[in-house]
Amino acid sequence: MTDEQHHDLPAKVRKGRSSPDAALPRPIQEHLARLLRAAYHERQDKPAFLGDAALPREFDDYLYRLWSSETAHRRRRAGACGLAAVQAALAGVSA
């Protein structure tokens, strides 16, 4: 911004700026940031259901394998805990 353009600005605008190259006032920055976040939010892929992270489809195979691995591990642990509980109960009955 040239000095001539700077002097053409209203006094209210010139007063809040220390130099022609200074940043916008904070309220204007926050307003523009809200508008920008809203625009990005509108352009994002929408989740398929509540809780969906809306990840790209390329991750589906990896996520399915991770989910099936965790499920199998959880079932093995539950089976081992159940077996231990039954053994402990039978040991208490026979004693």
Summary of the structure (lengths in Angstrom):
residues: 95
radius of gyration: 31.3
end to end distance: 92.7
largest distance: 99.9
contacts: 157
relative contact order: 0.05
helix: 71%
strand: 0%
